[in-house]
Amino acid sequence: MSDKKSRARLIIFSDGAARGNPGPAGAGGLIKDSTGEVLAEISEYLGETTNNVAEYKALILTLEKALQYGKDEVKIYLDSELLVRQLTGAYKVKNSGLKPLFERARQLLTAFNKAGIEHIYRSENAHADELANKAIDKFIKGEKAEKKIDNIPGQESLF
């Protein structure tokens, strides 16, 4: 079996949503195997924060879950052009509130032998967006607690 075929691959769709900026926010993520079978869905309420923070936290939560599958390659699809450009090095991270989230996301990406990130249209990321908004709706209805992300210094001060 060739190295390319033996490589275990995951496909990730991730999205953060905030109703207001800042406002109630949610994280949505979808993890698929290389055949397209859904392995996991992430839907977490994030508290009051900005859309960009929600986007990063959604990616972090989804990557943390993806690592549990022990695969060595990941392809990530995001509708946030800012995240894609920051994570690929096209943009610098200037916002001090985003820097720890950017660092955590980069740290998680290095756990994979190969990681690709691609920008997609919002319409192509509808499932992850639905999961993010579902988390906000559940929290508003009193059905879900806020999710804190571990290992990110300064997280409490992000909004």
C-alpha positions in Angstrom: 0.0 0.0 0.0 1.4 3.4 -0.9 2.1 6.0 1.7 -0.6 8.2 0.3 -3.2 5.4 0.6 -2.1 4.3 4.0 -2.5 7.9 5.4 -5.6 8.1 7.5 -7.5 11.3 6.7 -10.2 13.4 8.4 -12.3 16.1 6.9 -13.4 19.0 9.1 -16.0 21.7 8.7 -16.0 24.3 11.4 -18.0 27.4 12.1 -18.5 29.9 14.9 -21.6 32.1 15.3 -22.3 35.2 17.4 -25.6 37.0 17.6 -24.3 40.5 18.0 -20.6 41.3 18.1 -20.1 40.5 20.9 -23.2 38.5 21.7 -24.3 34.9 22.6 -22.0 32.6 20.6 -21.8 29.0 19.6 -19.4 26.6 18.0 -20.2 24.1 15.4 -18.0 21.4 13.9 -18.4 18.4 11.7 -15.8 15.6 11.4 -15.9 13.1 8.6 -13.7 10.3 7.5 -12.1 10.0 4.0 -15.3 8.3 2.7 -17.5 11.2 3.9 -19.0 9.3 6.8 -19.8 11.6 9.7 -17.7 10.6 12.8 -18.7 13.4 15.1 -20.6 16.7 15.5 -19.7 19.5 17.8 -22.3 21.9 19.1 -21.3 24.0 22.0 -22.4 27.3 23.6 -19.5 29.6 24.1 -20.9 32.5 26.2 -20.9 36.1 25.1 -18.1 36.7 22.7 -17.3 38.1 19.2 -17.7 36.2 15.9 -14.0 35.9 15.4 -13.4 34.4 18.8 -16.3 32.0 18.2 -14.8 31.0 14.9 -11.4 30.2 16.5 -13.1 28.3 19.5 -15.2 26.3 17.1 -12.0 25.2 15.2 -10.2 24.4 18.5 -13.0 22.3 19.8 -13.3 20.4 16.5 -9.6 19.8 16.3 -9.5 18.6 19.9 -12.2 16.1 19.1 -10.5 15.1 15.8 -7.3 14.2 17.6 -9.2 11.4 19.4 -9.4 9.5 16.1 -5.6 9.1 15.8 -5.5 10.0 12.1 -2.4 11.7 10.7 -3.9 13.9 8.0 -6.7 16.5 8.2 -8.4 18.8 5.7 -10.2 21.7 7.2 -12.9 23.8 5.5 -13.8 27.2 7.0 -16.0 30.0 5.8 -14.1 32.6 7.8 -11.6 34.1 5.4 -9.9 35.8 8.3 -9.1 32.5 10.0 -7.9 30.8 6.8 -5.6 33.7 6.0 -4.2 33.9 9.6 -3.7 30.2 9.9 -2.0 30.0 6.5 0.3 32.9 7.3 -1.2 35.4 4.7 -2.4 37.7 7.6 -0.7 38.4 10.9 -2.8 38.1 14.0 -2.9 41.7 15.4 -5.8 41.4 17.8 -4.4 40.5 21.3 -7.6 38.6 22.1 -7.2 36.3 19.1 -3.5 35.6 19.6 -3.9 32.8 22.3 -6.6 31.2 20.2 -4.5 31.3 17.1 -1.6 29.8 19.0 -3.8 27.0 20.4 -5.2 26.2 16.9 -1.7 26.1 15.4 -0.5 23.8 18.2 -3.4 21.4 17.5 -2.6 21.5 13.8 1.0 20.4 14.4 -0.3 17.2 16.0 -1.2 16.1 12.4 1.5 15.0 10.0 -0.4 16.9 7.3 -3.0 19.6 7.7 -4.7 21.6 4.9 -7.0 24.6 5.3 -9.3 25.9 2.7 -11.8 28.7 2.5 -15.3 27.8 1.4 -18.5 29.7 0.9 -20.9 30.0 3.8 -23.5 28.0 1.9 -21.0 25.1 1.7 -20.6 25.2 5.5 -24.3 25.2 6.4 -24.1 22.0 8.6 -21.4 23.5 10.9 -23.3 26.8 11.0 -26.5 25.0 12.0 -24.6 23.2 14.8 -23.3 26.5 16.1 -26.7 28.2 16.1 -28.3 25.1 17.6 -26.0 25.5 20.6 -27.0 29.1 21.1 -30.7 28.2 20.8 -30.3 25.4 23.4 -28.6 27.7 25.8 -31.2 30.4 25.4 -33.9 27.8 26.2 -31.9 26.7 29.3 -30.9 23.3 27.9 -27.1 23.7 27.6 -24.3 25.2 29.7 -21.4 27.3 28.5 -18.3 25.4 27.2 -14.9 26.5 28.5 -11.8 25.6 26.5 -8.9 24.5 28.5 -5.2 25.4 28.0 -5.7 28.9 26.6 -4.2 31.6 28.7 -6.2 34.7 29.0 -9.4 33.1 27.8 -11.5 34.7 30.5 -10.7 38.2 29.2 -11.8 37.6 25.7 -15.3 39.1 26.4 
